[in-house]
Amino acid sequence: MSLLLGFFSGANVGCSFDTVFTDEIRRRVARSARIVEGTTYTIKPSDAETDLFFSSTSPITVEVPSGLGDAFKCYIWQDSSGQVTVVNGAGATLYAYSGWKKTAGQWAGATLVHRGSNVYALAGQLTA
């Protein structure tokens, strides 16, 4: 181990072992990101493991349909002044703490997770 650390942290090397290791982790866990314009959006199966940045200055409604898949998870961000409201579509059930399903303000984020049988949980920086 010390030989390996010495190899990566020598005087003529521009990075350390920690830097190489951290960059590799970032590369492996990087998620897709998408800027979403407009005031309505329906979540799609292709949004799995994606950061969705909602950029409208008007209120936004995001619908969660049934059939997104067993391991579905995505991340919802209010990227501007338009508050994001998440609603369930036909055949889907959406739960959130205290029933809060609106982002709390600009830069607020929430995670949408499929729990099975078209039941979804929404958690994050939410308000009534």
Disulfide bonds with the S-S distance in Angstrom:
none
